[in-house]
Amino acid sequence: DAGLPPLCRRCRDNARILAVTLMQAGYAIVSGGTDNHLMLVDLRSKGLNGKVAEAALGRAHITCNKNGIPFDPEKPTVTSGIRLGSAAATSRGLGGQEFAGIGRLIAEVLGAVAISNDGTATGAEAAVRAKVAEMTKAFPIYG
């Protein structure tokens, strides 16, 4: 940590909180956690794929990317994982408490999608979208 700029330290710390929150919700982080601002979430244990998760989270206004995992059985256009990062939200001023909340929101959407039959969770997506709007209003890009 010595010499690590404060913003970089916060990005890493926020990513760790997000990773722990998702692991507590039953999601596997490919590396078992994170040492930087990024993480790769393996969705297979929840019966999801990256394409479906990316779309559902996008509808809830949470940005992620579908991403292959090591030895991924899915096609590259589908994937078994998603990649999440902490830099943009940390730059807006969000901290550990907010990142734990973001992890819970992600788990809420993905949990609802996992039990749906059509890859959507309209109610959960709308509820989370409203919570995301509140959070982003409290942490504007330009103060």
C-alpha positions in Angstrom: 0.0 0.0 0.0 2.9 2.3 0.5 2.9 4.9 -2.3 -0.5 3.8 -3.6 -2.5 6.9 -4.5 -5.6 7.3 -2.3 -8.0 7.0 -5.2 -6.4 3.7 -6.3 -6.6 2.4 -2.7 -10.3 3.3 -2.5 -10.9 1.6 -5.9 -9.3 -1.6 -4.6 -11.0 -1.5 -1.3 -14.4 -0.9 -2.9 -13.8 -3.8 -5.3 -13.0 -6.0 -2.4 -16.2 -5.1 -0.6 -18.2 -5.7 -3.8 -16.5 -9.1 -4.2 -17.2 -10.2 -0.6 -20.8 -9.1 -0.9 -21.3 -11.1 -4.0 -19.6 -14.1 -2.5 -21.9 -13.9 0.6 -24.8 -14.0 -1.9 -23.4 -17.3 -3.3 -21.6 -16.0 -6.3 -18.1 -17.3 -7.1 -15.3 -14.8 -7.8 -12.9 -16.5 -10.2 -9.7 -15.5 -8.3 -11.4 -15.9 -4.9 -11.5 -12.2 -4.4 -9.6 -9.2 -6.0 -6.4 -7.3 -5.5 -7.4 -4.5 -7.9 -10.4 -2.7 -9.2 -11.8 -5.6 -11.3 -13.4 -8.9 -10.6 -14.7 -11.8 -12.7 -17.9 -13.4 -11.4 -18.7 -17.0 -12.3 -22.4 -17.4 -12.8 -22.7 -21.1 -13.4 -23.7 -22.0 -9.8 -26.8 -19.9 -10.3 -27.7 -21.3 -13.7 -27.0 -18.1 -15.4 -24.8 -17.0 -18.3 -23.0 -13.7 -18.9 -25.2 -12.7 -21.8 -28.4 -12.9 -19.8 -26.8 -11.3 -16.7 -25.3 -8.4 -18.7 -28.7 -7.7 -20.3 -30.7 -7.9 -17.0 -28.2 -5.7 -15.1 -28.2 -3.2 -18.0 -32.0 -2.9 -17.8 -31.5 -2.2 -14.1 -28.9 0.5 -15.0 -25.9 -1.4 -13.6 -23.1 -1.7 -16.2 -21.1 -4.9 -16.5 -19.6 -6.9 -19.3 -20.2 -10.5 -20.1 -16.9 -12.2 -19.9 -15.5 -15.7 -20.3 -14.1 -17.5 -17.3 -11.2 -20.0 -17.3 -12.1 -23.1 -19.3 -15.5 -21.6 -20.1 -17.9 -24.1 -21.5 -20.0 -21.4 -23.1 -19.4 -19.8 -26.5 -17.6 -16.4 -26.4 -20.8 -14.7 -27.4 -22.6 -16.1 -24.4 -19.9 -16.6 -21.6 -20.3 -18.0 -18.1 -19.3 -14.9 -16.3 -19.5 -11.1 -15.9 -16.7 -8.6 -15.3 -17.3 -5.8 -12.7 -15.2 -2.9 -11.8 -15.1 -0.2 -9.2 -13.3 2.7 -10.8 -16.2 4.7 -12.2 -18.3 4.6 -9.1 -15.4 5.2 -6.8 -14.5 8.3 -8.8 -18.0 9.6 -8.2 -17.4 9.3 -4.4 -19.1 6.1 -3.6 -17.5 4.2 -0.7 -17.7 0.9 1.0 -21.2 1.1 2.3 -22.5 2.0 -1.2 -20.5 -0.9 -2.8 -22.0 -3.4 -0.4 -25.3 -2.0 -1.4 -24.4 -2.3 -5.1 -23.5 -6.0 -4.5 -26.8 -6.6 -2.9 -28.6 -4.9 -5.9 -26.7 -7.0 -8.3 -27.6 -10.2 -6.4 -31.2 -9.0 -6.3 -31.5 -8.7 -10.0 -29.5 -11.9 -10.8 -31.4 -13.9 -8.2 -34.7 -12.8 -9.8 -33.5 -13.6 -13.3 -32.2 -17.0 -12.2 -35.8 -18.1 -11.1 -37.5 -16.6 -14.1 -38.2 -18.6 -17.2 -37.5 -16.0 -19.8 -34.2 -14.4 -18.7 -35.9 -11.3 -17.3 -37.0 -10.1 -13.9 -39.1 -7.0 -14.8 -40.1 -6.2 -11.2 -36.7 -6.6 -9.7 -35.0 -4.7 -12.6 -37.4 -1.8 -12.2 -37.0 -1.7 -8.4 -33.2 -1.8 -8.7 -33.2 0.8 -11.4 -35.1 3.2 -9.1 -32.5 2.5 -6.3 -29.6 3.1 -8.8 -31.2 6.4 -9.8 -31.3 7.5 -6.1 -27.7 6.5 -5.6 -26.4 8.2 -8.7 -28.4 11.4 -7.8 -26.7 11.4 -4.4 -23.3 11.0 -6.1 -23.4 13.2 -9.3 -20.6 13.0 -11.8 -20.1 16.8 -11.6 -20.8 18.4 -8.3 
